[in-house]
Amino acid sequence: MFDSVGWPEILVLALVGLFVLGPERLPEGAAWLGKAVRQVRDYATGAREQIRSEMGPEFDELQKPLNDLRNVRNFNPKTAVTKHLLDGENPLDDLTGNGSSSSGSNGNGSASASKPAASKPLEPGERPPYDEDAT
């Protein structure tokens, strides 16, 4: 319910309450607010239970799409791709060399040319190397 309310907002509300109500009436106001929130929560729980008792098992069927939407909020595309396409293997293992596959080779035993060689920088006027296989 209060997912977006953090400590700074609560502090600002407490300061505003202190200035509006004053230090004498602030505890009474906080107690009233606590009772009101508790009463609203009880009303919501009662309404949910009443709907559940009237609808029976259909209520759970209606809640399933809402639960699916909550799961979408926590969706991680990298995990989904890893799970569904790569059968749970980490796709970065091939790139970092942590996996059991023969990473770093292009099939004929030589190192892949995807990374440029860490050589000295080009001199002024020198042309960069041209790779015909990359074009």
C-alpha positions in Angstrom: 0.0 0.0 0.0 2.7 2.5 1.0 5.5 1.1 -1.4 6.5 4.5 -2.5 6.5 6.2 0.9 10.0 6.3 2.4 11.6 7.7 5.5 12.1 11.2 4.1 8.4 11.5 3.3 7.4 10.2 6.8 9.8 12.7 8.4 8.3 15.6 6.4 4.7 14.5 7.4 5.8 14.3 11.0 7.2 17.8 10.9 4.1 19.2 9.2 2.0 17.5 11.8 4.1 19.0 14.5 3.6 22.5 13.1 -0.1 22.1 12.4 -1.2 20.3 15.5 1.5 21.5 17.9 3.4 19.4 20.4 0.4 19.0 22.8 -2.0 17.6 20.3 0.5 15.6 18.1 0.2 12.3 20.1 -3.6 12.5 19.9 -3.4 13.1 16.2 -1.0 10.1 15.7 -3.3 7.9 17.8 -6.3 9.0 15.7 -4.4 8.3 12.5 -3.4 4.9 13.6 -7.0 4.0 14.5 -8.3 5.2 11.2 -5.7 3.2 9.2 -6.4 0.1 11.3 -10.2 0.6 10.7 -9.7 1.0 6.9 -7.5 -2.1 6.8 -10.2 -4.1 8.7 -12.9 -2.9 6.3 -10.8 -4.0 3.3 -10.1 -7.4 4.9 -13.8 -7.8 5.7 -14.9 -6.9 2.2 -12.3 -9.3 0.7 -13.5 -12.1 2.9 -17.2 -11.4 2.1 -16.5 -11.4 -1.6 -14.5 -14.7 -1.2 -17.3 -16.3 0.7 -20.0 -15.2 -1.9 -18.0 -16.1 -5.0 -16.4 -19.3 -3.7 -13.7 -20.8 -5.9 -14.3 -18.3 -8.6 -12.6 -15.6 -6.5 -9.3 -17.5 -6.6 -9.6 -17.7 -10.4 -10.1 -14.0 -10.6 -7.0 -13.4 -8.4 -4.7 -15.5 -10.6 -4.4 -12.7 -13.3 -3.6 -10.2 -10.6 -0.9 -12.4 -9.2 0.5 -12.9 -12.7 0.7 -9.1 -13.1 2.5 -8.8 -9.8 5.1 -11.3 -11.1 5.5 -9.2 -14.3 6.6 -6.3 -12.1 9.5 -8.5 -10.9 10.4 -9.6 -14.4 14.1 -10.0 -15.3 14.6 -10.5 -19.0 18.1 -12.0 -18.6 16.8 -14.7 -16.3 13.9 -15.4 -18.6 16.1 -15.8 -21.7 18.6 -18.0 -19.7 15.8 -20.2 -18.4 13.8 -20.7 -21.6 16.4 -20.6 -24.3 19.5 -21.8 -22.8 18.1 -24.4 -20.3 19.4 -22.6 -17.2 23.0 -22.2 -18.4 24.6 -18.8 -17.9 25.0 -17.1 -21.4 28.0 -15.1 -20.1 30.0 -18.2 -19.4 30.8 -18.5 -23.1 32.0 -14.9 -23.3 34.0 -14.8 -20.1 35.5 -18.3 -20.4 34.0 -19.6 -17.2 31.9 -22.3 -18.9 33.0 -25.8 -19.9 32.6 -25.0 -23.6 35.6 -24.1 -25.8 35.3 -20.4 -25.5 37.8 -18.2 -27.3 38.0 -20.4 -30.4 36.3 -20.1 -33.7 36.1 -23.8 -34.6 39.6 -24.2 -36.2 41.6 -23.9 -33.0 42.7 -20.3 -33.5 41.6 -17.5 -31.2 38.5 -15.6 -32.3 38.9 -12.2 -33.9 36.0 -10.6 -32.1 38.4 -8.8 -29.7 41.1 -6.6 -31.3 44.6 -7.4 -30.3 45.9 -5.3 -27.5 48.7 -3.8 -29.5 50.3 -0.4 -29.6 48.1 2.5 -30.8 48.2 3.6 -34.4 50.8 6.1 -35.5 49.5 9.4 -37.0 48.7 8.7 -40.7 48.8 5.0 -40.2 45.7 3.1 -41.6 43.9 0.7 -39.3 44.0 -3.0 -40.2 41.3 -4.2 -42.5 39.6 -7.5 -41.8 38.0 -9.0 -44.9 36.1 -11.6 -42.9 34.4 -9.0 -40.9 32.8 -7.2 -43.9 
